[in-house]
Amino acid sequence: MSHLRNALADYLTLRRALGYKMDKAERLLGQFAAFAEDRGETHVRTETALAWATLPAGAAAIWTSRRLAEVRLFARHLRTLDQRTEVPPADLLPAKTRRATPYLYTPQEIAALMQATAILRGSHVQATYRTLIGLLAATGMRIGEAIALDRDDFDADSGILTIRHGKFDKARALPLHPTTVAALDAYLRRDDRPRPAGMPTLLISSRGKRLGYGTVHWVFHKLLHHCAIVPRSAACRPRIHDLRHSFAVSTIADDYRAGDPGSRLAILSTYLGHADPGDTYWYLSAAPELLTLAGERLERHLAGDA
């Protein structure tokens, strides 16, 4: 292995030990290392990093900025070990990142997506995606967490679903609504459930394997098209991750209507697996409905009624 490859392997091991998954970083930095090696280089150089980051020609600014940012983090680590490493300046290829505007699904749209699974081939495939969509809508878990679930992570007797490897490798237990417990239990008892190919996965493909991240997104887009669920604007496009946003916003809105919006925010933050409660508070600004409810509560408070 080359000097850069060895350094990259050590860097990835260190970052993963700190809780970062590093899958995308490994792919991008592996490409950068190959690019630098083709140039006969053994250390990170700003000129080379810039040349690689701006590939292909005409790429979006957010893409080139992300690529260079990964090299910058890697270079900062290497610089502490080898002063010959050049760290690309922070103001090189800047790009302001913006959160995507969440598409908040209505209960009717979620029901339609679950019913639309009937267009998929195979009764168990239909049941798997119907269960997946329902689970995401009912718990707000991340798609990666859902497809990583094993059968033993679900305890029907206690109504608890355990996520063992969430973001930053943190585990958490999710109490489920009785209807969700019943749906999961019925799914696991289906006669047409494929035999798992060496893994006890909960949501299983027709081949007995864990669902693939890319495949799930492809199927979800197919269901969106069938249900005629289209973008509300160029910045607000329906995604499977927006089922998580919809769950969070709906929960906070229910608290506002009950008259105690702060009662469950800390619990919701833990339930969603947020490391920083500020990530949960962001949902307050993500939906016009929540802003309206918050404004109305503020007006009552100022009027002395709250």
C-alpha positions, 0 to 999 in steps of 0.5 A: 500500500502507498503512503497515502493509502496507509494514511487513509486507512489509519484516518478512517479507523480513527474516525470510525472509532469516534462514532462516524460511519465514514462510508461516503468519505471512504469512497471519495477519499479513496478516489482522491488517493488514486488521483494523487497517486496517478500524479506520482504524489505521496502527500496531499497538495492543495493544487491536486486536491483542487484539481480532483474536487472540481471533477467532472467539469461543470459539476455543481458548486455544492458537489465540488465543495463537499469533495474538497471538504473531505480532503481538507478534513483528511489533510488536517489530520495528516498535517499533525503527523507530517508537515509536508501535508498541505491543507486546502484553505477554508475559503477555497470552493466555498458553498453555502449549504441549505437544508432541503425544504421538507415535504410534509406528507398528509395522512391521506398521502401516507395511506395512499403510498401504503396502498400503492405497494399493491403494484409491486411484484410478489405478495411478500414484497408488497407487505415488506414495503407497506410495513416499511412505510408504515414503520417510518411514518409511525416512528420517524426513524431513519431509513438506514435504521429501519433496514438495519433492524433484526428480528430480535430488535422487536419485542412484541410482548413489551411493544419495544423496538430497539435500534442498536446502531443509530447515528454515531452508533448510538442505541435507543429503544422506541415504545410502539403504538399497539397498532404498530406492534400488531402490524409488525407481528403480523408481518413477521408471521406471514406464511410467504416470508422468505427464509433469511440468507444467513441473517435474521433481518426484520424487513426482508427482501424476496431473496431473503436478504436485507433491503438495499438502501438504493433499492428502497429509494427506487421503489419509493419513487415508483410509489410516489409516481403511482400516487401522483405525489409531485414536488410542491416547488423546486426546493420541496421534493418528496423524499422517503426521509420526509416521513421522518420530518412528517412524524416530528412535525405532527408530534409537535403540532399535537403538543401545541394543540394540547396546549403544552408544546414544550412537554415532549420536545426533549422526549421527541429529541431522544426518540428521534435519536438527535444528538443535539436538541437543536436539531429537533427544534429546527422542525419548528421552522420547517412547517408553516403550520407550526409557525402559525401555532407558535405565533398564536400561542405567543399572542395569547401569552402577550395578551395574558391568556397563557 
